[in-house]
Every structure is written in C-alpha cells, then in structure tokens.
Amino acid sequence: MKSQGDQWVLRHMNFDQHNHPPTPNPFSLQPHVSRRPGFAEATTVAKTHRGILTYSESKEVLKKMGLTIDPNRYYNLARKEQSYSLSPHEEALMLLHYLESRNVHVVVDEQYVLDKRGDKKDRVINCIVWWTSAQIQMARRFVSDMLAQTDATFNTNEKRLLLQCFIGIDNTNSTFEFLQAFSTAESARNIRFILQVLQDYYFYDCPGFAVLAGDFGSGLSAGFAQKAAEDTREVEKQLAHKGKQNQLENVPDELQLDDYPLPTARPEYEPDSQTIIVDTDWVRAVEPTVVTINQEKAILQFCTWHGAEAIKRRLITKGYTKERRDNINNLIWEWIKAPDFDTLEEARDKLIFSLNNSDKEYLVGWYQPKEPQFCHAYTRQYRNLGVHATQRVEGNHFLLTANLHKNLKVSDAVFRICNRLESLIEDYEQRLSRSRISEPRLIDTTFFQRVLRRVTHYCLELCGSELLKAKELYDIELSGGEKDNDNNEFDPEFGCQQLCELPLRYRLPCKHWMLYFYRKNEPIPANLFHPRWLIDGPAILHKPWQIRLDNIDFTMGGNTITEEAEYTGDRSLGAGRQLIIDTTMAMVEKHQNLPPGEKESFALAFKKMSDTLATNQEQKLERLKAIPRRLPDAIVQPKVTFVPGRKRALTGREAAELQEKEQARERRRAQITAEKQAKNDARQDEAAAVRSQLLDAVAAEYVASQDAESHNISSDSDSDEFVDIDVLITQSQARSQAPIQAPIQAPIQPTTSSSRPIRACKPTAKQASQNRRVIEKEDKRLARLTRKPKTVDTTQLDDFELPFRSSQ
C-alpha cells in the first residue's frame, strides 16, 4: 500500500520475499491504525469526551457516528496533553487568561511572603473565586432575601486546596451552584473575602441572602461576624460623611454597635468541628443575627447534624458507656427537634440532668447560647426554605467532584467545573417545562385557578396541604364546633401573626390567608406568592418582599431567565468593560445636569481621579511584573482517619467510636490472654502438686524399706547399695495407676536424726516443664526395657563342636 495524495495504490509483491501472505485489510495492523479513514475525526471527538465520559460511554457515542478508537489511545489523549509541566507562576497566569477568555469572572486574594529581613520575596494566591453570568442571574433571583448554603470539600486537586461551594435552591426545589472558590483553608480571611465578592458582584443593588447555612466551623462563624463588623463601620462612615454622625437616634435599633459581633473576647469553649480551625479566628457565641451594608438582616444557621455529632463525640471521649450514650443521643435529638420553646426548655433540662457535672457546664456554656442557630424552635421561623442541615451542599459535592481527583492540576479542575456550569440555564428551563405544560392532579383547581401554570408544581404542593387545614377549620365552624380564635382575629392588612411556617420560611400564604379567601368563595390571588415561585417571575427584587394584598402582580408580564436575558444584572460584563462604560455615561449625564460654574471643576476632578487610578494601576502592574503571583504550595492535610472502602475521612464522632471499639478489642484480647495464662498456671500447679505427692510417697517408701532392712543386716557390715530414685518413682507411678490398687497414701513415719523430711517446693514453670520432659524420657526408657526382657541362657550345646567354616 502506498499513499498518493488522497488515494491508496495497491502494489503487487512477490510471495518469495515474505514468509506469510499479505493481510487482506492492511488497516488492521498496528502501524497503520492512524491511517484508518475517520481516525482523525474519532480522535478529535474523543478529546472532548476525555475527563467527562468513560471509555465505554465514549465508545457508544463514537459507534453511533461510525467511528472507533481503542481504549489505550483514548486514555492516552489526556496523558499527552498533560505531559508538559508548568511552574506555579505559569499555571496561575494560564488559569486567569483561560477564565477571562471564556467570559468567566474571576478574582483572587493574594498575600506577600516576607523573608527574614521583612522584604517581599513572593506573592501567593490564597483564594481563587470564579463564577459565570448565569450563576449571577440565578443567585439574584433565588438567593436574594432567601437561603444560601456553603461547605468545603477536599481531594479535588494536587495542591490539596479546599473547594468552597455556595449553593441555592430554585423554585423547583432543585439545588444549583452560584459560586465556587479554591482556598488554602476555611479561615475567617477567606470567608470574609468571598462574602465581599458576593456583595460587590451579586447583591450590589438588592438584598443579599437572609440565611447562610453552614457547619460549626469557627472560620465560617468568625468570617461572617467580621464581615458584619466591617459593614457596620462602613455604615458609620457613610453617616459621618453625610453630616449625620451626631444623629444616632435616627439609626434603626439593629444598626447599633452593641448588636454586632465585634471581636471582644474569645469563647470559653473551643468548637467541636471537623473542619479546619484557624487559631486566630474568634467566634461570637450569642448573637446569630447581623446587619449587612444594605441594612438587611442576615442569619448564620448551623447544621443540626454537625452539632449533634460534636456532642456525641464529647460523650465518647468522656467515657460514657454505650447504653448511657444511646439514651443521651435520643435526648439530644429531642432537644434539637423541639417544635416550640416550652418543649425546648423541657428537653434541654432532661438532657442536662442526664450528663455529668463537667459536661453540664460545657452544654450550658457553649451550645445553649447557640440554640437560635440550630434548634428547630428557632430555625423554623427563618427564611431557610425548610432547611435544617447541610445535606444539600454535601450531596452537591458528589456531583461537582465527579470528574475531579487528588492528582488533578488546579487549572484542569477549574476547567472541568466550568464545563459543568455551561448548561445551568438550560437545565433549569428543562426542570421548569413540566410546570408550564401540566397541572398537579391532587390540587383544588378552583381555588388555585389564578396561579395554575403560573407557579411551579412544588409551590402548589406546599400550598395544597395548607388548604386542607383551612378547609378543616371551615368545616368546624360550619358544624357549630369550637371556632379558631386565632383565625377570627386574622386581619389581611397585618397578615398572619401566628408564626406559621409557610409565610416565614417560604414566603407563601398559610392556612389563615387561604381560609380568608375560602370563606369568601374567591380564588387566592397570585400577588400573595413570592415572585421567586413564579414561572415567569422578575429577575430581581430591589427591596424585601412581604405578603400583602397590595403587592404587584408579576404574572401579567413575562420576565424569566432565558438565554437572551442571560447577562441581566451582570454589571461586570466583558471583564468590567461594560461597568466602565456605564460609569462614564453616568458621569457625563451628571456633568450635563450641573448648574453653571460647576461643570469645569467637576470635569477636572473626574480627570484627576482617572489619572490617579491609572497611575496606581501602572504601579500595581510593575509590582506584579517584579513579583508575579503564583499558586500556593501543596497543602499538608490534617491528620484524619480513613478506613478501607470509603472515599471520605471519618468524622470526629466516627473516629472516636472506632477508637473506642479498638480499645474494647484490646481489653478483650488482654482478658483472653490472662484467662489462658491462668489456666496454664493452674495446670502447672496441679502437675507440680502431683509430682510433690509422688516424691513424698517415694521418700516414705524408701525410708520404710531402709528401716526394715536394717534389722536383717549385721552391725559390722560396711556394704552400701546404690538406689536409683527415678526407678522408684516409676514404680510408684505404676502402682498408683494400677486399677486394683488403692491410691498411694504417704505414710507418716517418724523421722530420725539421720534422715531429714523432704520439703515439697512449688517448681517454676520452666522447672515443671523440665521435670515433665525428664519423666517422659524415663517412661520411654522403661518401656523399651519392658519390651526387651533379659533372656536366660538354656543351651545344651556347650560340649558340641561345630566344624569351622570360613566366610571366604
């Protein structure tokens, strides 16, 4: 085969030159695989699958396109691309260029590294935050004035940087990510930086999140409180600039300085959290509610599971028994899940009485002040969309990190996350399509006729159960039963005053609102539903929303998040270029509206400000060129416990339980070893006692025989016969084992001055073993003598001579 342009020419060859016939399909040979038709196209398509699909999934896709690729070549595609190595400076520069080229917003928090003399020698990135315009749009509609959750995960890159993720909940009850960050630690500095990013780029003209749900990490608590303190100082500066510094009586009560969690002192108890704890962080343990720069309240809510696990871990380390811990665990959850304040106090008292004195002080001093942040009696009144734990963000980690691993470069990890975020709007529209074209089956279509196909199915399901309660109250009133006094006092001008969950947590009408319209036989209006629940609702609300009869009905016009309106609310479009244009146009309009005599000075001031900004930027670029930024070194992970078959490390409570089980096994092993040693010692003692009895019996028999023989021997005889005591012992054992002979009783003989009594000493384990071996050896020797008795010579051929025969 020979290639000539785009054609292949088959040449005839002599069979004498080969030891095998030519292959019918030369493309099946390994050297010609790259020359197969469609190989280049298959490689190009497979590159887009690499890192996202497995080989089996990519093979099925290529098969439908009439293409094929072998597994080795498929998996080597990424290896060839990653064969080069980048320095930390080059990788950081490439990462920033890539994100800006894809219209992805990115900001970094960097820090100088000083040498011994205090000079700047390096610039290290501590936190990288990136997001897309679609994420801004989703967050401004569904997170503003509602719930945001955050948590960090690890083992997603080779630098071991933590992946901090912020998620929200849309109107279909689905989770979406609206911000990601790679940070060196979950410290107060990084949390404060991320919150500042949300304020500057997300909620600059609208309310921020009303509730931030997270774990019990001290970094999150300290960063949240420090950011609130900074906002307080900013508000004070603004008031002072306006000449209202001395008019503090006009400031709302929630803006007073004493209500803010300022860094006055450290807490009495250290937090029991499994997240990374920074020693320089401080935690405010009393006030969960702070006020942001927009003068809106924000609440830091803790995860109930993390709180319960921290208490359980302490019980394990303090030596509580398993039965007692099980009883206390039930009391813990009764305390956390108490529906009202009276039940909460009763459950707390039961829990405190069941603990030791030291643990009572721990619970009262550390967790009781935090009750408004994780107990259901308090959190059921927050705008948290029914969330009590961080299970949503924990579950989202599995999807977000599906294609990430601990050997992946930081830049590659960011690329893969960005690829996943490309279809954020499309996925939301697909989830929303069901609510557009259908209606729920089990719903009162007459009562909800004004909101059908205008709000989502999930919203109607929440309101459907409340309508049933309203109908039950109405049936009781018609039957002449006891009336609901609370509902009789209901006034639509003030709304529900009974702390119902739907108005507080979801911004939806409760049973009192529904009963008000059900009595009048009118369908409930759509303006009582928060605009976030509308299918075609507004993109943003600039002020907090409350349930009132005079609210604007947004169902009259369509304003949804579509591809055409993707960049709505993104004032940093084009890496901030649009922001500069809008600011300049605003200054031009301001210049035109100035009175005579002020325009020239305003233009000159604007020019000086622009020159100063440009000069500062030039100096910053020079410093950046002298000391370029780089990615941080690989983070040394804290010592955590892993078990086979599990991807994540054990929590504090699980590690404590594992250590407790291991200690129990060690105690059991020691007990079994001690029991075996005791049994062995008992057997040795028994063998030693038997041998001592035998020795006493042999000695007594020997003394008795010597006394009997002394009467038959003359007094002038000097002969002395040797007696083998081992033979006597063997004979004594044989007599003791005889079936018809009674047990040997050592006779008590009077001792003479010539013979001393033999003292029975308890032998050691080594001596007992040696004695046993000696006895067994002697038994074998006697057994051989018994099998071969001494023969008696009875021959009668003494005088008979046999003829001599030589062996030769």
Secondary structure as GFF3:
##gff-version 3
##sequence-region A 1 808
A	DSSP	beta_strand	2	4	.	.	.	ID=ss1
A	DSSP	beta_strand	7	9	.	.	.	ID=ss2
A	DSSP	three_ten_helix	15	17	.	.	.	ID=ss3
A	DSSP	three_ten_helix	26	28	.	.	.	ID=ss4
A	DSSP	three_ten_helix	30	35	.	.	.	ID=ss5
A	DSSP	alpha_helix	39	49	.	.	.	ID=ss6
A	DSSP	alpha_helix	55	64	.	.	.	ID=ss7
A	DSSP	alpha_helix	71	81	.	.	.	ID=ss8
A	DSSP	alpha_helix	88	101	.	.	.	ID=ss9
A	DSSP	beta_strand	105	114	.	.	.	ID=ss10
A	DSSP	beta_strand	120	131	.	.	.	ID=ss11
A	DSSP	alpha_helix	133	142	.	.	.	ID=ss12
A	DSSP	beta_strand	147	153	.	.	.	ID=ss13
A	DSSP	beta_strand	162	169	.	.	.	ID=ss14
A	DSSP	beta_strand	175	183	.	.	.	ID=ss15
A	DSSP	alpha_helix	188	201	.	.	.	ID=ss16
A	DSSP	beta_strand	211	214	.	.	.	ID=ss17
A	DSSP	alpha_helix	218	241	.	.	.	ID=ss18
A	DSSP	three_ten_helix	248	250	.	.	.	ID=ss19
A	DSSP	three_ten_helix	253	255	.	.	.	ID=ss20
A	DSSP	three_ten_helix	257	259	.	.	.	ID=ss21
A	DSSP	beta_strand	289	291	.	.	.	ID=ss22
A	DSSP	beta_strand	297	302	.	.	.	ID=ss23
A	DSSP	alpha_helix	304	317	.	.	.	ID=ss24
A	DSSP	alpha_helix	322	336	.	.	.	ID=ss25
A	DSSP	alpha_helix	341	353	.	.	.	ID=ss26
A	DSSP	alpha_helix	357	362	.	.	.	ID=ss27
A	DSSP	pi_helix	363	367	.	.	.	ID=ss28
A	DSSP	three_ten_helix	368	370	.	.	.	ID=ss29
A	DSSP	alpha_helix	371	374	.	.	.	ID=ss30
A	DSSP	alpha_helix	376	379	.	.	.	ID=ss31
A	DSSP	alpha_helix	391	400	.	.	.	ID=ss32
A	DSSP	alpha_helix	410	420	.	.	.	ID=ss33
A	DSSP	three_ten_helix	421	423	.	.	.	ID=ss34
A	DSSP	alpha_helix	424	437	.	.	.	ID=ss35
A	DSSP	alpha_helix	457	478	.	.	.	ID=ss36
A	DSSP	alpha_helix	485	488	.	.	.	ID=ss37
A	DSSP	alpha_helix	501	501	.	.	.	ID=ss38
A	DSSP	pi_helix	502	506	.	.	.	ID=ss39
A	DSSP	alpha_helix	511	519	.	.	.	ID=ss40
A	DSSP	three_ten_helix	526	528	.	.	.	ID=ss41
A	DSSP	three_ten_helix	531	533	.	.	.	ID=ss42
A	DSSP	three_ten_helix	554	556	.	.	.	ID=ss43
A	DSSP	alpha_helix	577	592	.	.	.	ID=ss44
A	DSSP	alpha_helix	599	626	.	.	.	ID=ss45
A	DSSP	beta_strand	629	630	.	.	.	ID=ss46
A	DSSP	alpha_helix	652	709	.	.	.	ID=ss47
A	DSSP	alpha_helix	725	737	.	.	.	ID=ss48
A	DSSP	alpha_helix	765	787	.	.	.	ID=ss49
###
